[in-house]
Amino acid sequence: MTTSTGTATLSLQARAETIDRMARSDYDVLVIGGGVTGAGAALDAASRGLSVALVEMRDWAAGTSSRSGKLIHGGLRYLEQFNFRLVREALHERSLMLEKLCPHLVKPIQFVYPLRHRVWERAYVGAGLLLYDTLGGAGAVPRHRHLTRRAVRSLSPGIKLDLVGALTFYDAQVDDSRHTLELVRTAASRGADVLSAVKVVGLVKQHGVVTGVRLHDLEADRAFEVTARQVINATGVWSDQIQAMAGGRPMFHVQASKGVHILVPRTKIDSAVSMFVRAEDSVLFVRTWGRHWLIGTTDTAWDEGLDHPAATSADVDYLLRNLNRVLEVELTRDDIAGVFAGLRPLVKGSAGTTSKLSREHAVESPVPGFTSIVGGKYTTYRVMAKDVVDRAVKGLDRPVAPSDTENIPLLGAVGLENARQSFSRSGAARGLTQPQIERLLGRYGSLVADLDDLMARRPDLAKPIGGAADYLRVEPVYAATHEGALHLDDVLTRRTHIAIEAEDHGRTAAAEVAALMAPELGWDESRVAEEVAHYRARAEAELAAQQMPDDESAMRVRNAVRDVRLMVADRSQ
Ligand SMILES: Cc1cc2nc3c(=O)[nH]c(=O)nc-3n(C[C@H](O)[C@H](O)[C@H](O)COP(=O)(O)OP(=O)(O)OC[C@H]3O[C@@H](n4cnc5c(N)ncnc54)[C@H](O)[C@@H]3O)c2cc1C
């Protein structure tokens, strides 16, 4: 098998070349923020024929876009708020992703919606799901169905039997950090210059017009400037910080709201399908995630630092309490394998609680040469990207083609069927099992051909990683050579999910993964030791934070370990 991902190969050498090019170029559009919104905007702009740069201060998707609920959905609860436009738009995006843009990464997922009250609840929920099916259009996922008490019993024996019945419906699920990364690489394949680990520390302005950004390269601890005719601020919960650099009088601000998820092993809940559970003041999704259940979320206002939000014991207790209301066999803290927290970037409104703030997005240009986008949700990233680029290009002095991202499959979706057939044969010849082959196809799509080439040259890479048997040794190597991973944490947390899936949170796998990355990134022994020690300290700090009662104390514990990207600057002082 062979593929050519060309400019989408995010190697160390490509990074150095990109920095050189960026310092010399004058871009049409520079996008700040390598989450799903910024990556989507970079792809949107590049595919319109514009010259584009995308910069990210940490790793691709290191902000909210690796910490979401991982659902590509219309949002049933927005139906209850009569927000039909948002639901219809999101369901259209769901169909596009499932059928055209990235079918390898987005998969349908079946939910059971348990009912506790006779007649009225079935009628109410049934009507909502009928509308959900209708708004979503036909075909992308099966339609909802009613279930009797006995049918629920056989599908989900783990659900408590004080239920009167259930309905079942479908939504979709995505590996968010891999999806965002693939968007970045697709943008690069369309000519965008993409660079991570560079922080925007200031905006360049001439006569009140934004004309570029000042960057701090955190890997080399040096500064440089990049010029652009239009700068887009797609920094999620950080947007107010960039906005403040631009000045002007913005109408919108962002309010962060924390959401926590837990993972428990699949064996702990006896159910063949995922569940939609009403919680005290919201809803919980209990969905399958590989060998685990992924359960969440909470929704609480957040006023602490933005870089490393931590879960508290109160967050975990809330999830367990609400989940246990519908389970035959109650779960305890000992059943939890992993925990992660993320911050929703909500458009600030006047309502009191953040769950009532808008999930819609807002775009504005308070200063010439500068456009900001805030709010939105993962599912609607493509629409957000189109809207912000439409606004930014109004400031260019030439006509620009309309957005065409509706017709642009991501890299791994191109040639997917051929890759499936070819890798089924070559993977088996390398000794991979059918589930391993399927798993790789689901994570990389047709890009699996790159990994196949690596395994052909080094058969040892086709073996599982010790302490994280669901992942193969080839994956950290590929992450370092093609996917822009610069640190051990990038691989254990976002290229793979070993950090939240492995029983020991990746402490065993860390040494082997670092050793695999080392030759590709030019690490010597002391650098390997430093990366492993940092990763283990970070994992310990997160576990300790989860024992703390409130956000303030949890953050004090979590922040004892600084971001891995600051190690370089620390070393040079
Ligand atoms: C708990 C939770 C569950 C969710 N569940 C879902 C769901 O199931 N489905 C759904 O559709 N949506 C969901 N969402 C919403 C969705 O995850 C977010 O809307 C989306 O990920 C936001 O992406 P973003 O690109 O705007 O922000 P981010 O992903 O946060 O990206 C912003 C980026 O900007 C970078 N940045 C910041 N400052 C600078 C700077 N100075 N220089 C350079 N870079 C900078 C950051 O490092 C960051 O990577 C959920 C959110 C949360 C928190």
The ligand as an SDF file (V2000), in Angstrom:
LIG
                    3D

 53 58  0  0  0  0  0  0  0  0999 V2000
  -17.4670   18.7150   28.5840 C   0  0  0  0  0  0  0  0  0  0  0  0
  -17.7950   19.1170   27.1770 C   0  0  0  0  0  0  0  0  0  0  0  0
  -18.5710   18.2810   26.3980 C   0  0  0  0  0  0  0  0  0  0  0  0
  -18.8790   18.6540   25.0930 C   0  0  0  0  0  0  0  0  0  0  0  0
  -19.5590   17.7790   24.3270 N   0  0  0  0  0  0  0  0  0  0  0  0
  -19.8270   18.0860   23.0480 C   0  0  0  0  0  0  0  0  0  0  0  0
  -20.4470   17.1190   22.2270 C   0  0  0  0  0  0  0  0  0  0  0  0
  -20.6790   15.9740   22.6370 O   0  0  0  0  0  0  0  0  0  0  0  0
  -20.7510   17.4760   20.9630 N   0  0  0  0  0  0  0  0  0  0  0  0
  -20.5030   18.7340   20.4860 C   0  0  0  0  0  0  0  0  0  0  0  0
  -20.8600   19.0000   19.3480 O   0  0  0  0  0  0  0  0  0  0  0  0
  -19.8500   19.6590   21.2320 N   0  0  0  0  0  0  0  0  0  0  0  0
  -19.5080   19.3570   22.5030 C   0  0  0  0  0  0  0  0  0  0  0  0
  -18.8180   20.2470   23.2750 N   0  0  0  0  0  0  0  0  0  0  0  0
  -18.4440   21.5490   22.7070 C   0  0  0  0  0  0  0  0  0  0  0  0
  -17.1750   21.4520   21.8550 C   0  0  0  0  0  0  0  0  0  0  0  0
  -16.2490   20.5880   22.4260 O   0  0  0  0  0  0  0  0  0  0  0  0
  -16.5410   22.8330   21.6910 C   0  0  0  0  0  0  0  0  0  0  0  0
  -17.5110   23.7350   21.2220 O   0  0  0  0  0  0  0  0  0  0  0  0
  -15.3800   22.8290   20.7030 C   0  0  0  0  0  0  0  0  0  0  0  0
  -14.4840   21.7890   20.9410 O   0  0  0  0  0  0  0  0  0  0  0  0
  -14.6480   24.1620   20.7950 C   0  0  0  0  0  0  0  0  0  0  0  0
  -13.6060   24.1640   19.8630 O   0  0  0  0  0  0  0  0  0  0  0  0
  -12.7450   25.4650   19.6260 P   0  0  0  0  0  0  0  0  0  0  0  0
  -11.8400   25.1800   18.4980 O   0  0  0  0  0  0  0  0  0  0  0  0
  -13.6440   26.6430   19.4860 O   0  0  0  0  0  0  0  0  0  0  0  0
  -11.9490   25.6670   20.9890 O   0  0  0  0  0  0  0  0  0  0  0  0
  -10.5940   24.8450   21.5260 P   0  0  0  0  0  0  0  0  0  0  0  0
  -10.7030   23.4590   21.1110 O   0  0  0  0  0  0  0  0  0  0  0  0
  -10.4820   25.1930   22.9160 O   0  0  0  0  0  0  0  0  0  0  0  0
   -9.4870   25.5260   20.6430 O   0  0  0  0  0  0  0  0  0  0  0  0
   -8.9450   26.7920   20.9390 C   0  0  0  0  0  0  0  0  0  0  0  0
   -7.4310   26.6860   20.7860 C   0  0  0  0  0  0  0  0  0  0  0  0
   -6.8450   27.9790   20.8420 O   0  0  0  0  0  0  0  0  0  0  0  0
   -5.5490   27.8110   21.3850 C   0  0  0  0  0  0  0  0  0  0  0  0
   -5.0690   29.1140   21.8470 N   0  0  0  0  0  0  0  0  0  0  0  0
   -5.5410   29.8380   22.8760 C   0  0  0  0  0  0  0  0  0  0  0  0
   -4.8160   30.9650   23.0470 N   0  0  0  0  0  0  0  0  0  0  0  0
   -3.8500   30.9550   22.0890 C   0  0  0  0  0  0  0  0  0  0  0  0
   -2.7750   31.8330   21.7700 C   0  0  0  0  0  0  0  0  0  0  0  0
   -2.5410   32.9440   22.4770 N   0  0  0  0  0  0  0  0  0  0  0  0
   -1.9570   31.4950   20.7400 N   0  0  0  0  0  0  0  0  0  0  0  0
   -2.1670   30.3670   20.0090 C   0  0  0  0  0  0  0  0  0  0  0  0
   -3.1710   29.4860   20.3010 N   0  0  0  0  0  0  0  0  0  0  0  0
   -4.0090   29.7760   21.3160 C   0  0  0  0  0  0  0  0  0  0  0  0
   -5.7690   26.8200   22.5130 C   0  0  0  0  0  0  0  0  0  0  0  0
   -4.5800   26.1810   22.9150 O   0  0  0  0  0  0  0  0  0  0  0  0
   -6.7780   25.8690   21.9050 C   0  0  0  0  0  0  0  0  0  0  0  0
   -6.1910   24.6940   21.3620 O   0  0  0  0  0  0  0  0  0  0  0  0
  -18.4460   19.8990   24.5790 C   0  0  0  0  0  0  0  0  0  0  0  0
  -17.6510   20.7350   25.3620 C   0  0  0  0  0  0  0  0  0  0  0  0
  -17.3050   20.3290   26.6510 C   0  0  0  0  0  0  0  0  0  0  0  0
  -16.4230   21.1970   27.4720 C   0  0  0  0  0  0  0  0  0  0  0  0
  1  2  1  0
  2  3  1  0
  2 52  2  0
  3  4  2  0
  4  5  1  0
  4 50  1  0
  5  6  2  0
  6  7  1  0
  6 13  1  0
  7  8  2  0
  7  9  1  0
  9 10  1  0
 10 11  2  0
 10 12  1  0
 12 13  2  0
 13 14  1  0
 14 15  1  0
 14 50  1  0
 15 16  1  0
 16 17  1  0
 16 18  1  0
 18 19  1  0
 18 20  1  0
 20 21  1  0
 20 22  1  0
 22 23  1  0
 23 24  1  0
 24 25  2  0
 24 26  1  0
 24 27  1  0
 27 28  1  0
 28 29  2  0
 28 30  1  0
 28 31  1  0
 31 32  1  0
 32 33  1  0
 33 34  1  0
 33 48  1  0
 34 35  1  0
 35 36  1  0
 35 46  1  0
 36 37  1  0
 36 45  1  0
 37 38  2  0
 38 39  1  0
 39 40  1  0
 39 45  2  0
 40 41  1  0
 40 42  2  0
 42 43  1  0
 43 44  2  0
 44 45  1  0
 46 47  1  0
 46 48  1  0
 48 49  1  0
 50 51  2  0
 51 52  1  0
 52 53  1  0
M  END
$$$$
